[in-house]
Amino acid sequence: MIKRILIIIAFVIAIFSLVGCQTVQGIGRDITSIGEAGERAIERQ
């Protein structure tokens, strides 16, 4: 019974870790695109 609970906990932690990594990568891409848009706006002026 304890082994089963530990496996479930490990599985839940792994899922949250993967979701967190994708979120951080998404934020990084958003920040990059904002920077690029800012550069384009500055170049137009």
C-alpha positions in Angstrom: 0.0 0.0 0.0 2.8 2.5 0.9 4.6 1.6 -2.3 1.5 2.4 -4.4 1.1 5.8 -2.7 4.7 6.6 -3.3 4.4 5.8 -7.0 1.3 7.9 -7.3 3.0 10.8 -5.6 6.1 10.5 -7.8 3.8 10.4 -10.9 2.0 13.6 -9.8 5.3 15.4 -9.1 6.5 14.4 -12.6 3.4 15.7 -14.3 3.6 19.0 -12.4 7.3 19.3 -13.3 6.6 18.8 -17.0 3.7 21.3 -17.0 5.9 23.8 -15.2 8.7 23.5 -17.7 6.4 24.1 -20.6 5.0 27.2 -18.9 8.5 28.6 -18.3 9.4 28.0 -22.0 6.1 29.7 -23.1 6.9 32.8 -21.0 10.4 32.9 -22.5 9.0 32.8 -26.0 6.5 35.6 -25.1 9.3 37.8 -23.7 11.4 37.2 -26.8 8.6 38.1 -29.1 7.9 41.3 -27.1 11.5 42.2 -27.4 11.5 41.6 -31.2 8.4 43.7 -31.6 10.0 46.5 -29.7 13.0 46.4 -31.9 10.9 46.5 -35.0 9.0 49.5 -33.7 12.2 51.4 -32.9 13.6 50.7 -36.3 10.5 52.1 -38.0 10.9 55.5 -36.3 
